[in-house]
């Protein structure tokens, strides 16, 4: 399982990409 901090960092990045894209 990915570290909690890694998940928190990935979530906004993925959501940001979806919003911009």
C-alpha positions in Angstrom: 0.0 0.0 0.0 1.3 3.5 -0.9 2.2 5.7 2.0 -0.6 8.0 3.3 1.4 11.1 2.3 1.9 9.8 -1.2 -1.9 9.2 -1.6 -2.6 12.8 -0.3 -0.1 14.1 -2.8 -1.5 12.0 -5.7 -5.2 12.8 -5.2 -5.1 16.6 -5.7 -2.7 16.1 -8.6 -5.1 13.6 -10.4 -8.1 15.8 -9.7 -6.3 18.9 -10.9 -5.3 17.2 -14.1 -8.9 16.1 -14.7 -10.2 19.6 -14.0 -7.7 21.2 -16.3 -7.9 18.5 -19.0 
